Amino acid sequence: QSVAVDEYDVFCWFKANDPMAHSLCDRAQLENTQFCVETALKDGVPGDFIETGVWQGGQTILMRGVLKAFGVTNRKVYVADSFKGLPDVDSAAAPDDALALGILSGIGRFQVTADSVR
């Protein structure tokens, strides 16, 4: 099935060309990342980009897509993660975090391997 998208709508391209979710972000968060990268390019802010706490690298994929859409080849996008999932929490000090972590334990606490992100 062919999906027509505006060539500058990176979010639509991302969703149309890769139906498997690589990010836990919602549309507004993805649009914010796109906006930030585009603003950095438009304003001539030097340097590379990084996603920290990458899970499956969805934001990294998006940032690389924005750079590709704008023909930028002289910038890198880095990923940084422990690849060990979420750390344990002190349930007495942070009961809500402990509850959430218990729920997330059933899906591996977002732990993925570095190879799965590559």
Backbone as JSON, one array per atom type, in Angstrom:
{
  "sequence": "QSVAVDEYDVFCWFKANDPMAHSLCDRAQLENTQFCVETALKDGVPGDFIETGVWQGGQTILMRGVLKAFGVTNRKVYVADSFKGLPDVDSAAAPDDALALGILSGIGRFQVTADSVR",
  "N": [[0.84, -1.18, 0.0], [0.63, 2.14, -0.91], [1.64, 5.2, 0.53], [0.94, 8.54, 0.51], [2.89, 11.26, 1.32], [3.83, 14.45, 2.62], [6.91, 15.69, 1.55], [8.43, 16.98, 3.45], [7.4, 16.28, 5.86], [8.57, 14.63, 8.22], [7.73, 12.99, 10.33], [5.44, 11.68, 9.29], [6.66, 10.28, 7.2], [8.33, 8.6, 8.67], [6.46, 7.05, 10.13], [4.96, 5.92, 8.02], [6.8, 4.4, 6.6], [7.9, 2.58, 8.34], [6.34, 0.46, 10.09], [6.73, -0.82, 12.54], [6.98, -0.05, 15.91], [9.53, 1.92, 17.19], [9.87, 3.63, 19.18], [8.8, 4.99, 22.27], [7.58, 7.32, 22.35], [4.96, 9.75, 21.91], [3.09, 11.32, 19.23], [3.33, 14.14, 19.57], [5.71, 14.38, 21.02], [7.55, 13.28, 19.21], [7.23, 15.12, 17.14], [8.27, 17.35, 18.45], [10.97, 16.66, 18.7], [11.64, 16.59, 15.96], [11.18, 19.31, 15.35], [13.14, 20.53, 16.99], [15.57, 19.57, 15.87], [15.32, 20.56, 13.24], [15.26, 23.31, 13.82], [17.8, 23.7, 14.94], [19.33, 23.21, 12.66], [18.37, 25.22, 10.9], [19.05, 27.53, 12.33], [21.76, 27.38, 12.32], [23.18, 26.08, 14.34], [26.04, 24.56, 15.53], [27.4, 21.18, 15.57], [26.81, 17.75, 16.7], [24.17, 15.28, 17.25], [22.38, 13.62, 19.94], [20.78, 10.8, 21.41], [19.65, 9.84, 24.5], [19.17, 7.11, 26.69], [17.88, 5.09, 24.99], [16.08, 3.0, 24.32], [14.74, 1.46, 21.74], [15.87, 3.07, 19.87], [14.27, 4.93, 18.48], [14.0, 7.8, 18.44], [16.52, 8.45, 17.55], [16.49, 7.34, 14.99], [14.55, 8.99, 13.88], [15.86, 11.52, 14.08], [18.02, 11.07, 12.36], [16.57, 10.73, 10.03], [15.51, 13.31, 9.64], [17.88, 14.74, 9.18], [18.69, 13.46, 6.82], [16.53, 14.14, 5.14], [17.0, 16.83, 4.82], [19.35, 16.79, 3.49], [21.72, 16.74, 4.93], [24.93, 15.77, 5.62], [27.13, 15.96, 7.18], [26.92, 15.65, 9.91], [26.6, 13.74, 12.91], [24.59, 11.28, 14.61], [24.36, 10.21, 17.79], [23.93, 7.43, 20.08], [23.16, 6.68, 23.47], [23.12, 4.48, 26.1], [22.5, 2.25, 28.85], [21.78, -0.26, 28.24], [20.72, -2.09, 29.93], [18.2, -1.91, 30.88], [15.71, -0.46, 33.09], [16.84, 0.82, 36.26], [16.83, -0.6, 39.64], [14.64, 0.62, 42.23], [14.21, 2.45, 45.32], [11.7, 1.33, 47.14], [10.45, 2.37, 49.4], [11.14, 5.04, 49.41], [10.26, 5.87, 46.95], [7.45, 4.99, 46.13], [5.6, 5.04, 43.95], [7.25, 4.88, 41.73], [8.34, 2.37, 42.21], [6.07, 0.75, 41.95], [5.46, 1.17, 39.23], [7.78, 0.13, 38.1], [7.53, -2.52, 38.81], [5.37, -3.29, 37.21], [6.52, -2.88, 34.7], [8.48, -4.8, 34.75], [7.51, -7.11, 33.69], [7.82, -6.79, 30.98], [10.48, -6.71, 30.57], [11.59, -4.35, 31.5], [12.25, -2.4, 29.63], [14.65, -3.25, 28.62], [17.01, -3.75, 26.14], [19.21, -5.13, 23.66], [22.41, -3.89, 22.62], [22.95, -4.64, 20.02], [20.37, -4.97, 18.95], [19.56, -2.38, 18.67], [21.33, -1.36, 16.85]],
  "CA": [[0.0, 0.0, 0.0], [1.41, 3.37, -1.03], [1.17, 6.29, 1.38], [1.44, 9.84, 0.04], [3.22, 12.15, 2.43], [4.58, 15.66, 2.31], [8.32, 15.34, 1.64], [9.04, 17.61, 4.62], [6.77, 15.77, 7.07], [9.4, 13.5, 8.6], [6.96, 12.09, 11.17], [4.63, 10.83, 8.43], [7.56, 9.36, 6.5], [8.77, 7.65, 9.68], [5.36, 6.13, 10.42], [4.53, 5.23, 6.81], [7.82, 3.5, 6.09], [8.35, 1.64, 9.36], [5.18, 0.28, 10.96], [7.12, -1.33, 13.85], [7.3, 1.05, 16.8], [10.87, 1.94, 17.75], [9.89, 4.69, 20.17], [7.66, 5.06, 23.18], [7.09, 8.7, 22.29], [3.75, 10.01, 21.14], [3.31, 12.2, 18.08], [3.79, 15.46, 20.0], [7.12, 14.27, 21.4], [8.3, 13.11, 17.97], [7.22, 16.41, 16.45], [9.18, 18.23, 19.16], [12.32, 16.28, 18.28], [11.8, 17.08, 14.59], [11.28, 20.76, 15.44], [14.45, 20.9, 17.57], [16.62, 19.31, 14.88], [15.16, 21.52, 12.15], [15.63, 24.62, 14.33], [19.27, 23.71, 15.03], [19.84, 23.33, 11.29], [18.0, 26.53, 10.37], [19.78, 28.58, 13.06], [23.19, 27.17, 12.17], [23.81, 25.59, 15.57], [26.99, 23.51, 15.15], [27.52, 19.99, 16.41], [26.09, 16.52, 16.42], [22.97, 15.04, 18.05], [22.45, 12.41, 20.77], [19.61, 10.32, 22.14], [20.08, 9.11, 25.7], [18.08, 6.24, 27.12], [17.35, 4.97, 23.63], [15.2, 1.85, 24.14], [15.03, 0.86, 20.44], [16.49, 4.06, 19.0], [13.3, 5.63, 17.64], [14.33, 9.21, 18.27], [17.73, 8.47, 16.73], [16.04, 7.09, 13.62], [13.89, 10.23, 13.46], [16.86, 12.58, 13.87], [18.75, 10.75, 11.12], [15.65, 11.0, 8.94], [15.47, 14.76, 9.43], [19.15, 15.11, 8.54], [18.65, 12.96, 5.44], [15.55, 14.93, 4.4], [17.6, 18.13, 4.54], [20.6, 16.58, 2.78], [22.85, 16.99, 5.83], [25.79, 14.59, 5.69], [28.31, 16.25, 8.0], [26.58, 15.55, 11.33], [26.34, 12.39, 13.4], [23.62, 11.11, 15.67], [24.86, 9.2, 18.71], [23.01, 6.84, 21.05], [23.79, 6.34, 24.74], [22.21, 3.71, 26.94], [23.16, 1.18, 29.61], [21.28, -1.5, 27.66], [20.4, -2.97, 31.05], [16.85, -1.62, 31.34], [15.58, 0.51, 34.18], [17.46, 0.37, 37.51], [15.96, -0.79, 40.8], [14.34, 1.84, 42.99], [13.9, 2.29, 46.74], [10.24, 1.37, 47.17], [10.0, 3.21, 50.51], [11.35, 6.44, 49.03], [9.55, 6.18, 45.7], [6.49, 3.89, 45.93], [5.01, 5.08, 42.61], [8.27, 4.35, 40.81], [8.45, 0.93, 42.46], [4.89, 0.14, 41.34], [5.64, 1.2, 37.77], [8.86, -0.78, 37.77], [6.97, -3.87, 38.92], [4.58, -3.52, 36.0], [7.43, -2.94, 33.56], [9.33, -5.99, 34.83], [6.92, -8.11, 32.8], [8.27, -6.59, 29.59], [11.93, -6.56, 30.53], [12.02, -3.02, 31.96], [12.78, -1.7, 28.46], [16.0, -3.71, 28.32], [17.27, -4.25, 24.8], [20.64, -5.29, 23.45], [23.01, -2.9, 21.71], [22.8, -5.14, 18.66], [19.01, -4.74, 18.45], [19.44, -0.96, 18.35], [22.13, -1.13, 15.65]],
  "C": [[0.89, 1.24, 0.0], [0.79, 4.46, -0.17], [1.79, 7.58, 0.86], [1.69, 10.72, 1.25], [3.95, 13.37, 1.89], [6.06, 15.35, 2.52], [9.01, 15.95, 2.85], [8.42, 17.15, 5.93], [7.49, 14.48, 7.47], [8.62, 12.51, 9.45], [6.14, 11.14, 10.31], [5.49, 9.83, 7.67], [7.98, 8.23, 7.43], [7.69, 6.6, 9.93], [4.96, 5.31, 9.19], [5.53, 4.18, 6.35], [8.33, 2.5, 7.11], [7.23, 1.42, 10.36], [5.52, -0.28, 12.34], [7.56, -0.16, 14.73], [8.71, 0.9, 17.36], [10.98, 3.01, 18.83], [8.65, 4.59, 21.04], [7.02, 6.44, 23.16], [5.78, 8.8, 21.52], [4.08, 11.01, 20.03], [3.86, 13.57, 18.48], [5.27, 15.44, 20.37], [8.01, 14.09, 20.16], [8.36, 14.42, 17.19], [8.17, 17.41, 17.12], [10.63, 17.93, 18.79], [12.6, 16.79, 16.87], [12.0, 18.6, 14.59], [12.66, 21.19, 15.95], [15.58, 20.69, 16.58], [16.53, 20.32, 13.75], [15.58, 22.93, 12.58], [17.15, 24.74, 14.44], [19.89, 23.88, 13.65], [19.59, 24.74, 10.74], [18.82, 27.66, 11.01], [21.29, 28.41, 13.0], [23.91, 26.75, 13.44], [24.75, 24.44, 15.2], [26.88, 22.28, 16.05], [26.66, 18.83, 15.96], [24.88, 16.4, 17.34], [23.15, 13.76, 18.85], [21.07, 12.09, 21.32], [20.14, 9.53, 23.32], [18.9, 8.32, 26.25], [17.27, 5.84, 25.89], [16.25, 3.93, 23.43], [15.52, 1.21, 22.81], [15.53, 1.88, 19.42], [15.55, 4.85, 18.12], [13.6, 7.09, 17.4], [15.58, 9.37, 17.4], [17.37, 8.29, 15.26], [15.38, 8.36, 13.06], [14.89, 11.33, 13.17], [17.66, 12.32, 12.59], [17.87, 11.0, 9.9], [15.54, 12.48, 8.61], [16.74, 15.21, 8.71], [19.16, 14.67, 7.08], [17.7, 13.79, 4.59], [16.11, 16.29, 4.0], [18.96, 18.01, 3.85], [21.84, 16.84, 3.61], [23.66, 15.71, 5.98], [26.99, 14.78, 6.62], [28.03, 16.23, 9.5], [26.29, 14.1, 11.68], [25.23, 12.43, 14.43], [24.11, 9.94, 16.52], [23.74, 8.66, 19.57], [23.8, 6.51, 22.31], [22.77, 5.64, 25.63], [23.02, 2.68, 27.71], [22.87, -0.17, 28.99], [21.03, -2.55, 28.74], [18.97, -2.77, 31.54], [16.86, -0.63, 32.47], [16.21, -0.03, 35.47], [16.43, 0.12, 38.6], [15.74, 0.54, 41.5], [14.08, 1.48, 44.45], [12.39, 2.44, 46.88], [9.7, 2.23, 48.32], [10.09, 4.69, 50.13], [10.53, 6.84, 47.81], [8.55, 5.06, 45.38], [5.86, 3.88, 44.54], [5.98, 4.53, 41.57], [8.4, 2.85, 40.97], [7.28, 0.19, 41.83], [5.05, 0.07, 39.83], [6.71, 0.22, 37.34], [8.38, -2.23, 37.84], [6.15, -4.23, 37.7], [5.49, -3.72, 34.79], [8.35, -4.16, 33.59], [8.81, -7.09, 33.9], [7.33, -7.97, 31.35], [9.76, -6.27, 29.54], [12.45, -5.19, 30.92], [12.7, -2.22, 30.85], [14.21, -2.12, 28.12], [16.04, -4.24, 26.89], [18.79, -4.4, 24.67], [21.15, -4.18, 22.52], [22.85, -3.34, 20.28], [21.4, -4.89, 18.09], [18.79, -3.29, 18.08], [20.24, -0.65, 17.08], [21.29, -1.41, 14.44]]
}
